[in-house]
Each structure stands twice: as C-alpha cells, then as structure tokens.
Amino acid sequence: MTRRYDIKQTAERLGCKRDHVNHLIEAGELPAIDISVGKVRKRWTIAVSDIEAFEQRRASGGKPKRSPRVAPANETRQWV
C-alpha cells in the first residue's frame, strides 16, 4: 500500500501553506487523488513518492510536471 499525505501534511513537508499545495494540485504539478464523497469540499491525498519526485524536480531546477489530476489505473481508494 502506498503511503499518502493529506494537504496539511504535504504543506508541512514542503514548508509552504495549504493554499499553495492546493494550487500545485490544480496546476497539475503535484498528482493527487480526491477522496471526498458526494458533493462536499474536495479532500486530496498525495502519494509520498509523488511528493519526493516533486521535491527532486524542484531541487534540480527542472520544469514542473503537468498532468491531469486523475488517479492512475492501479490506484484504489483506501476507506478509513
């Protein structure tokens, strides 16, 4: 099972505000999965491996990765 962070944990790890993490997700720079149910506010989770890849791209000065905010085919929801 892939370890996942929520917005708050991701912001703490990246040293930024939650709004900035939401912006990175909306811009497609940080892949995330929406785990909200129904018509409520979105609840994003981000795989630690995607956070690590993002940090490496930023550290190396690479261009941001832009991708759709869709879960890969092999990802499944983990219900709590």
N, C-alpha and C positions, 0 to 999 in steps of 0.2 A: 504494500500500500504506500502510495506517495504521501509524504508529509506535506501539509498545506498550512499556509498562514492566512489569517483574515487581514482586513485593511489596516487595522491598528498595529498588529504585529509586523506587517510589512513596512509600515511607516517608521516604526521604531528601528527596525533593522537598517533601513535606508537612511535614517536620520533626517526625515522630512515630515511634513504634515500629511494627514489622511487625505485632504483635498488634492494634494499633489499625486498621491498614489492613484486616486480615482481618475485624475487627468491622464496619467500614464496608461491606465486601462482603457479609457475612452479613446485615446490616441492610437491604441494598438501596439504600444511599446512594451507592455507588460501583459502577457497572456493571463487570463483569469476565467474562472467558472462562476456563473451566477447560481447560487444555491437557494435563492428565495423561492417561496411557494406562493402561488396566486399573484394578486395584483398589489403586492406590497413593495416597499423600498428594496432595491437590489442589495443582495448580500454576496459580495465577491469573496472567493478564496483563490489564493495564488500558490502554485507548487513551489517548494523551496528550490527545486532545480531551475525553475524559470527565473526566480529572484537571483540566483547565483549567476545565471547566464546574463541577465540584465546588468549585474554589477561588473562582470568581466567586460561586456561591451562598453560600458561607461568608462571603466578604468583604462581600456586600450584606446579610447577616443574613437571607437567605431560608430558608424551610423546606427541610429535606432532601428530596431526590428519592427516593422509594421505588419501586423497580421490581424485577421478578424478575431473578435472576442468569442470564439467558439471552442468548446471542449473538443479535444482530439477524440477520434472514434473509440479509442481504447479506454478512455476515462469513464468512470461511473460515479454516480452520486453516493456519498457515504452518509447515511442517515444517522443522526445522533439520538 
